[in-house]
Amino acid sequence: MIGSPLPELSSDAQERVDHLREQSETLREGTFWERRLHWAEAHVQTAGEPEVLRTAKAFAHLLDEVTVEIGEGELIVGRHPKGDPPPEMQARIDEANRQWGGHRLGEWAMAQIPPDARRLWAESVFTTSSKTGHMTPDHQGLLREGLAAVRQRIDGRLGEVDAGDPDAGARIVFLQAAKISCEGASRFALRYADCAEAMAEVEDCEARRSELTRIARVCRQVAHGPARNFQEALQLSWFLHLWVCFENGEASGAFAPGWTADGSQKSKPTSCSCVSGSSSARSVTRPCSRRCSGGQGPTAPMARIG
């Protein structure tokens, strides 16, 4: 009932939540340098292709290469990695920064506005509350149908494209990009399933081993299928939030303001900290005992196809 007090957590559950909250500051520092690196490198590899395909391939490439970690005590997994790059990566990052100049979303969006409109906007003749990179994913549809159903719908739309339609080429390219994005998202979820299974194999604690096995099972389900229970719904919802953040890059961290002990806000977020402050749905933890990074394979159009 609305207004009723929440039931108290068990001592074990409260200890887990407290631990995760205490660790929430550990993942605030640094930048999402992995996105800058992998996104720029993907753009170099796809030079000359339609921009929507380049974006989709960069998104999928990032999901294939970004570090995958599961922290101690996590039940809902998926990390938005932030930090300082290792020194041996600096040369690649410098080159990525050089390649990335002029390709940022805001720069691209501003270039699409006619010069006279840009001048009027600069002179405050008009303004807009719309911002580049903002989107509202179809959470309900994804939870109900799953990524495999979205891909099937995309294939159906591809088969329906009329070759005589003057916009046929653009439609086909967009749908191909949407499929690439969905396939990358599925692989990302499977990487977490693999990570959980690998951790379970070497876990000494029977209870934690059981949790990791269940996490792997959940991630394999939501990699393609719909959410069938509450944990799968939370996991798929969190993955979807991460995918939006990954495509968006280092946007403001709406889920990560700073809070004082009395509950007041102490600072505004300055970069995308999607893993922070998400409580039990995706809790921030101390560094995990195993890092599963890398992967093979190559925003993206994750928009609603329906």
C-alpha positions as CSV (number, residue, x, y, z in Angstrom):
1,M,0.0,0.0,0.0
2,I,1.3,3.5,-0.9
3,G,2.7,5.2,2.2
4,S,3.3,1.9,4.1
5,P,6.8,1.4,5.5
6,L,9.0,-0.9,3.7
7,P,9.7,-4.3,5.4
8,E,13.0,-4.5,7.1
9,L,15.7,-6.5,5.4
10,S,17.2,-9.5,6.9
11,S,20.6,-9.0,8.5
12,D,22.4,-10.7,5.6
13,A,20.6,-8.7,3.0
14,Q,21.2,-5.5,4.9
15,E,24.9,-6.3,5.2
16,R,25.1,-6.9,1.4
17,V,23.3,-3.6,0.6
18,D,25.4,-1.6,3.1
19,H,28.6,-3.1,1.6
20,L,27.5,-2.2,-1.9
21,R,26.6,1.3,-0.9
22,E,29.9,1.8,0.9
23,Q,31.7,0.9,-2.3
24,S,29.7,3.2,-4.5
25,E,32.4,5.9,-4.4
26,T,35.1,3.6,-5.7
27,L,33.8,3.7,-9.3
28,R,33.3,7.4,-9.6
29,E,36.8,8.5,-10.5
30,G,38.2,8.7,-14.0
31,T,36.6,8.7,-17.4
32,F,35.0,6.2,-19.7
33,W,38.2,6.0,-21.7
34,E,37.3,2.6,-23.1
35,R,34.4,4.0,-25.1
36,R,36.5,6.8,-26.5
37,L,39.2,4.2,-27.6
38,H,37.0,1.5,-29.1
39,W,34.5,3.9,-30.7
40,A,37.2,5.8,-32.4
41,E,39.0,2.7,-33.6
42,A,35.7,1.3,-35.0
43,H,35.1,4.6,-36.9
44,V,38.5,4.3,-38.5
45,Q,37.7,0.8,-39.7
46,T,34.3,1.8,-41.2
47,A,35.4,4.9,-43.0
48,G,33.2,5.6,-46.1
49,E,30.2,3.6,-44.9
50,P,26.8,5.2,-44.1
51,E,27.0,7.0,-40.8
52,V,24.2,5.0,-39.2
53,L,26.0,1.8,-40.0
54,R,29.3,3.2,-38.6
55,T,27.5,4.1,-35.4
56,A,25.9,0.7,-35.0
57,K,29.3,-1.1,-35.7
58,A,31.0,1.2,-33.2
59,F,28.4,0.4,-30.6
60,A,28.7,-3.3,-31.2
61,H,32.4,-3.2,-31.2
62,L,32.4,-1.4,-27.8
63,L,30.1,-4.0,-26.3
64,D,32.5,-6.7,-27.6
65,E,35.6,-5.1,-26.1
66,V,34.6,-3.2,-23.0
67,T,35.8,-4.7,-19.7
68,V,33.3,-7.1,-18.1
69,E,33.4,-7.4,-14.3
70,I,31.2,-8.9,-11.6
71,G,31.8,-7.5,-8.2
72,E,31.6,-9.2,-4.8
73,G,28.0,-9.7,-3.7
74,E,26.4,-8.5,-6.9
75,L,23.2,-10.2,-8.0
76,I,22.3,-7.8,-10.9
77,V,25.4,-7.4,-13.0
78,G,26.8,-5.0,-15.6
79,R,29.3,-2.3,-15.0
80,H,29.8,1.1,-16.7
81,P,33.6,1.1,-16.4
82,K,35.3,4.3,-15.4
83,G,38.9,4.9,-14.3
84,D,42.3,6.0,-15.4
85,P,43.7,4.2,-18.4
86,P,46.9,2.1,-17.8
87,P,50.0,3.8,-19.1
88,E,50.5,1.3,-21.9
89,M,47.2,2.3,-23.4
90,Q,48.0,6.0,-23.6
91,A,49.4,5.9,-27.2
92,R,46.2,4.2,-28.5
93,I,44.0,6.7,-26.6
94,D,45.9,9.7,-28.0
95,E,45.5,8.4,-31.5
96,A,41.8,7.7,-30.8
97,N,41.3,11.3,-29.6
98,R,43.0,12.6,-32.7
99,Q,40.8,10.4,-34.9
100,W,37.7,11.3,-33.0
101,G,37.9,15.1,-33.5
102,G,34.8,16.3,-35.3
103,H,32.9,13.0,-34.9
104,R,31.2,13.7,-31.5
105,L,27.4,13.5,-31.4
106,G,27.0,17.1,-30.4
107,E,29.3,18.3,-33.2
108,W,27.4,16.2,-35.7
109,A,24.0,17.3,-34.5
110,M,25.0,21.0,-34.6
111,A,26.2,20.6,-38.2
112,Q,22.8,19.4,-39.3
113,I,21.2,22.7,-38.2
114,P,20.9,25.3,-41.0
115,P,23.3,28.3,-40.5
116,D,20.5,30.8,-40.1
117,A,18.9,28.6,-37.4
118,R,22.2,28.3,-35.6
119,R,22.5,32.1,-35.6
120,L,19.0,32.6,-34.3
121,W,19.6,30.0,-31.6
122,A,22.9,31.6,-30.6
123,E,21.1,35.0,-30.3
124,S,18.4,33.3,-28.1
125,V,15.6,34.0,-30.6
126,F,14.5,30.5,-29.7
127,T,15.7,27.5,-27.7
128,T,14.7,23.9,-27.2
129,S,14.5,21.5,-24.4
130,S,15.5,18.6,-26.7
131,K,19.1,17.5,-26.4
132,T,21.2,15.2,-28.5
133,G,21.6,11.7,-27.3
134,H,18.4,11.5,-25.3
135,M,16.1,8.6,-25.9
136,T,13.4,6.6,-24.2
137,P,13.8,2.9,-24.9
138,D,10.8,0.6,-25.1
139,H,11.4,-1.1,-21.7
140,Q,8.0,-2.8,-21.7
141,G,8.4,-4.2,-25.2
142,L,11.9,-5.6,-24.6
143,L,10.9,-7.2,-21.3
144,R,7.9,-8.8,-22.9
145,E,9.5,-10.0,-26.1
146,G,13.3,-10.1,-25.8
147,L,16.0,-9.2,-28.2
148,A,15.5,-12.2,-30.4
149,A,12.0,-11.1,-31.2
150,V,13.2,-7.6,-32.0
151,R,15.7,-9.1,-34.4
152,Q,13.0,-11.1,-36.0
153,R,10.9,-8.0,-36.4
154,I,13.8,-6.3,-38.1
155,D,14.2,-9.2,-40.5
156,G,10.5,-9.0,-41.3
157,R,10.8,-5.3,-42.1
158,L,13.8,-5.9,-44.3
159,G,11.8,-8.4,-46.3
160,E,9.0,-5.8,-46.7
161,V,11.1,-3.0,-48.2
162,D,9.8,-2.1,-51.6
163,A,12.7,-1.8,-54.0
164,G,10.8,0.8,-55.9
165,D,10.6,3.1,-52.9
166,P,13.0,6.0,-53.3
167,D,13.8,5.7,-49.6
168,A,14.5,2.0,-49.8
169,G,18.2,2.3,-49.5
170,A,18.0,4.4,-46.4
171,R,15.4,2.0,-44.8
172,I,17.6,-1.0,-45.5
173,V,20.7,0.7,-44.0
174,F,18.8,1.7,-40.9
175,L,17.3,-1.8,-40.4
176,Q,20.7,-3.4,-40.9
177,A,22.2,-1.0,-38.3
178,A,19.4,-1.8,-35.8
179,K,20.1,-5.5,-36.2
180,I,23.9,-5.0,-35.7
181,S,23.1,-3.1,-32.5
182,C,20.8,-5.9,-31.2
183,E,23.3,-8.6,-32.0
184,G,26.0,-6.6,-30.1
185,A,23.7,-6.2,-27.1
186,S,23.1,-10.0,-27.0
187,R,26.8,-10.8,-27.1
188,F,27.3,-8.3,-24.3
189,A,24.8,-10.2,-22.1
190,L,26.5,-13.5,-23.0
191,R,29.9,-12.2,-22.0
192,Y,28.5,-11.6,-18.5
193,A,27.1,-15.1,-18.5
194,D,30.5,-16.5,-19.4
195,C,32.1,-14.3,-16.7
196,A,29.7,-15.6,-14.1
197,E,30.2,-19.2,-15.0
198,A,34.0,-18.8,-14.9
199,M,33.8,-17.2,-11.5
200,A,31.5,-20.0,-10.2
201,E,34.0,-22.6,-11.2
202,V,36.7,-21.2,-8.9
203,E,34.4,-19.9,-6.1
204,D,34.9,-21.7,-2.8
205,C,31.8,-20.4,-1.1
206,E,28.9,-22.6,-1.9
207,A,26.2,-19.9,-1.5
208,R,28.1,-17.5,-3.7
209,R,28.8,-20.2,-6.3
210,S,25.0,-20.8,-6.5
211,E,24.4,-17.1,-7.0
212,L,26.9,-16.9,-9.8
213,T,25.4,-19.9,-11.5
214,R,22.0,-18.2,-11.3
215,I,23.4,-15.0,-12.6
216,A,24.9,-16.9,-15.6
217,R,21.5,-18.5,-16.3
218,V,19.7,-15.2,-16.1
219,C,22.1,-13.4,-18.4
220,R,21.8,-16.3,-21.0
221,Q,18.1,-15.9,-20.9
222,V,17.9,-12.2,-21.4
223,A,20.6,-12.2,-24.1
224,H,17.9,-13.4,-26.4
225,G,14.6,-14.1,-24.7
226,P,12.1,-12.1,-22.6
227,A,12.2,-11.6,-18.9
228,R,10.3,-14.4,-17.1
229,N,10.7,-13.4,-13.5
230,F,11.7,-10.4,-11.4
231,Q,15.5,-11.0,-11.4
232,E,15.5,-11.4,-15.2
233,A,13.4,-8.2,-15.5
234,L,15.8,-6.3,-13.3
235,Q,18.8,-7.7,-15.2
236,L,17.4,-6.9,-18.7
237,S,16.3,-3.4,-17.6
238,W,19.8,-2.7,-16.2
239,F,21.5,-4.0,-19.4
240,L,19.2,-1.7,-21.4
241,H,20.1,1.2,-19.3
242,L,23.8,0.4,-19.8
243,W,23.4,0.1,-23.5
244,V,21.9,3.6,-23.7
245,C,24.7,5.0,-21.5
246,F,27.3,3.2,-23.6
247,E,26.0,4.7,-26.8
248,N,25.6,8.1,-25.2
249,G,29.1,8.1,-23.8
250,E,30.0,10.3,-20.9
251,A,26.7,12.0,-20.3
252,S,25.6,13.3,-16.9
253,G,25.1,10.6,-14.4
254,A,21.5,10.9,-13.4
255,F,21.8,7.8,-11.2
256,A,24.9,9.1,-9.4
257,P,24.6,12.4,-7.5
258,G,26.6,12.8,-4.4
259,W,24.7,12.5,-1.1
260,T,25.5,13.4,2.4
261,A,24.7,11.3,5.4
262,D,21.5,13.2,6.1
263,G,20.2,12.6,2.7
264,S,20.9,16.0,1.1
265,Q,22.6,16.3,-2.2
266,K,26.3,17.3,-1.8
267,S,27.4,17.5,-5.5
268,K,26.1,17.3,-9.0
269,P,27.3,14.5,-11.2
270,T,29.9,15.5,-13.8
271,S,30.2,12.4,-15.9
272,C,28.3,9.2,-16.7
273,S,28.4,7.1,-13.5
274,C,25.6,4.8,-14.4
275,V,26.8,2.1,-12.0
276,S,26.7,4.3,-8.9
277,G,23.9,4.7,-6.5
278,S,21.7,2.1,-8.2
279,S,21.1,0.2,-5.0
280,S,20.4,-3.5,-5.4
281,A,19.4,-3.2,-9.0
282,R,23.1,-2.8,-10.0
283,S,25.2,-2.1,-7.1
284,V,28.6,-0.7,-7.0
285,T,31.2,-2.9,-5.3
286,R,34.8,-3.3,-4.5
287,P,37.0,-4.6,-7.4
288,C,36.0,-8.1,-8.2
289,S,38.2,-11.2,-7.9
290,R,38.1,-11.9,-11.6
291,R,38.2,-9.6,-14.6
292,C,36.8,-10.9,-17.9
293,S,37.8,-8.5,-20.6
294,G,38.2,-8.5,-24.3
295,G,36.2,-10.5,-26.8
296,Q,36.0,-11.1,-30.5
297,G,33.9,-9.5,-33.1
298,P,33.4,-6.3,-34.5
299,T,23.9,4.9,-30.9
300,A,23.3,2.7,-32.4
301,P,19.8,2.4,-33.7
302,M,18.4,0.7,-30.5
303,A,15.2,2.6,-31.2
304,R,11.8,0.9,-31.1
305,I,11.1,-1.2,-34.1
306,G,7.4,-1.7,-34.0
